[in-house]
């Protein structure tokens, strides 16, 4: 039967190995946060070394909302112009 000191040492070594692996993975992935959002024919794509994914998503979502609102306003303006043109020059 193994003594408890040997088991404790083994567990501590395993924990240290896992912590080192996690640190290496974090270092490898640092600076590689990339995000792309698409809606209809609009899309935003970007990356950051300093910003985490949650912050990127929030920032990009706000930008996408703004782009979608601008696109919608443009669509409505185009429809209004077509309707006005139809009223002025007759619907054919």
C-alpha positions as a Markdown table, in Angstrom:
| # | Residue | x | y | z |
|---|---|---|---|---|
| 1 | Unk | 0.0 | 0.0 | 0.0 |
| 2 | Unk | 1.5 | 3.4 | -1.0 |
| 3 | Unk | 2.1 | 5.8 | 1.8 |
| 4 | Unk | 0.1 | 9.1 | 1.9 |
| 5 | Unk | 3.3 | 11.3 | 1.4 |
| 6 | Unk | 4.0 | 9.6 | -1.9 |
| 7 | Unk | 0.4 | 10.0 | -3.1 |
| 8 | Unk | 0.3 | 13.6 | -2.0 |
| 9 | Unk | 3.6 | 14.3 | -3.9 |
| 10 | Unk | 2.3 | 12.6 | -6.9 |
| 11 | Unk | -0.9 | 14.6 | -6.8 |
| 12 | Unk | 1.0 | 17.9 | -6.4 |
| 13 | Unk | 3.2 | 17.0 | -9.4 |
| 14 | Unk | 0.1 | 16.3 | -11.5 |
| 15 | Unk | -1.5 | 19.6 | -10.4 |
| 16 | Unk | 1.7 | 21.5 | -11.2 |
| 17 | Unk | 2.0 | 19.8 | -14.6 |
| 18 | Unk | -1.6 | 20.7 | -15.4 |
| 19 | Unk | -1.1 | 24.3 | -14.3 |
| 20 | Unk | 1.9 | 24.6 | -16.6 |
| 21 | Unk | 0.0 | 23.1 | -19.5 |
| 22 | Unk | -2.8 | 25.7 | -19.0 |
| 23 | Unk | -0.3 | 28.5 | -18.9 |
| 24 | Unk | 1.3 | 27.3 | -22.1 |
| 25 | Unk | -2.0 | 27.1 | -23.8 |
| 26 | Unk | -3.0 | 30.6 | -22.6 |
| 27 | Unk | 0.3 | 32.0 | -23.9 |
| 28 | Unk | -0.1 | 30.2 | -27.3 |
| 29 | Unk | -3.7 | 31.6 | -27.7 |
| 30 | Unk | -2.9 | 35.1 | -26.5 |
| 31 | Unk | -3.4 | 37.6 | -29.2 |
| 32 | Unk | -5.5 | 35.3 | -31.3 |
| 33 | Unk | -8.9 | 36.4 | -30.4 |
| 34 | Unk | -10.7 | 36.7 | -33.7 |
| 35 | Unk | -14.4 | 37.3 | -34.3 |
| 36 | Unk | -16.6 | 37.7 | -37.4 |
| 37 | Unk | -20.3 | 38.7 | -37.3 |
| 38 | Unk | -22.5 | 38.4 | -40.4 |
| 39 | Unk | -26.0 | 39.6 | -41.0 |
| 40 | Unk | -27.5 | 39.7 | -44.5 |
| 41 | Unk | -24.9 | 41.2 | -46.7 |
| 42 | Unk | -23.1 | 43.0 | -43.9 |
| 43 | Unk | -20.2 | 41.6 | -41.9 |
| 44 | Unk | -17.6 | 42.7 | -39.4 |
| 45 | Unk | -14.4 | 40.9 | -38.9 |
| 46 | Unk | -11.6 | 41.7 | -36.5 |
| 47 | Unk | -9.1 | 40.5 | -33.9 |
| 48 | Unk | -7.3 | 41.7 | -30.9 |
| 49 | Unk | -4.4 | 40.8 | -28.8 |
| 50 | Unk | -5.5 | 42.6 | -25.6 |
| 51 | Unk | -9.3 | 42.3 | -25.7 |
| 52 | Unk | -11.0 | 39.1 | -24.6 |
| 53 | Unk | -13.8 | 37.5 | -26.6 |
| 54 | Unk | -16.6 | 38.9 | -24.5 |
| 55 | Unk | -15.5 | 42.4 | -25.0 |
| 56 | Unk | -14.9 | 41.9 | -28.7 |
| 57 | Unk | -18.4 | 40.4 | -29.1 |
| 58 | Unk | -19.9 | 43.4 | -27.2 |
| 59 | Unk | -18.0 | 45.9 | -29.3 |
| 60 | Unk | -18.8 | 44.2 | -32.6 |
| 61 | Unk | -22.4 | 43.7 | -31.7 |
| 62 | Unk | -22.8 | 47.5 | -31.1 |
| 63 | Unk | -21.1 | 48.2 | -34.4 |
| 64 | Unk | -23.2 | 45.6 | -36.3 |
| 65 | Unk | -26.4 | 47.2 | -34.8 |
| 66 | Unk | -25.3 | 50.6 | -36.1 |
| 67 | Unk | -24.6 | 49.2 | -39.6 |
| 68 | Unk | -27.9 | 47.4 | -39.7 |
| 69 | Unk | -29.8 | 50.6 | -38.7 |
| 70 | Unk | -28.0 | 52.6 | -41.4 |
| 71 | Unk | -28.7 | 49.9 | -44.0 |
| 72 | Unk | -32.4 | 49.9 | -43.0 |
| 73 | Unk | -32.7 | 53.7 | -43.2 |
| 74 | Unk | -31.1 | 53.5 | -46.7 |
| 75 | Unk | -33.6 | 50.8 | -47.7 |
| 76 | Unk | -36.5 | 52.9 | -46.5 |
| 77 | Unk | -35.2 | 56.0 | -48.2 |
| 78 | Unk | -34.9 | 54.1 | -51.5 |
| 79 | Unk | -38.5 | 52.8 | -51.1 |
| 80 | Unk | -39.8 | 56.3 | -50.4 |
| 81 | Unk | -38.0 | 57.6 | -53.5 |
| 82 | Unk | -39.5 | 54.9 | -55.6 |
| 83 | Unk | -43.0 | 55.6 | -54.2 |
| 84 | Unk | -42.6 | 59.4 | -54.7 |
| 85 | Unk | -41.3 | 58.8 | -58.3 |
| 86 | Unk | -44.3 | 56.6 | -59.0 |
| 87 | Unk | -46.7 | 59.3 | -57.7 |
| 88 | Unk | -45.0 | 62.1 | -59.6 |
| 89 | Unk | -44.6 | 60.3 | -62.9 |
| 90 | Unk | -47.4 | 57.7 | -62.8 |
| 91 | Unk | -47.2 | 54.0 | -62.0 |
| 92 | Unk | -46.4 | 52.0 | -65.0 |
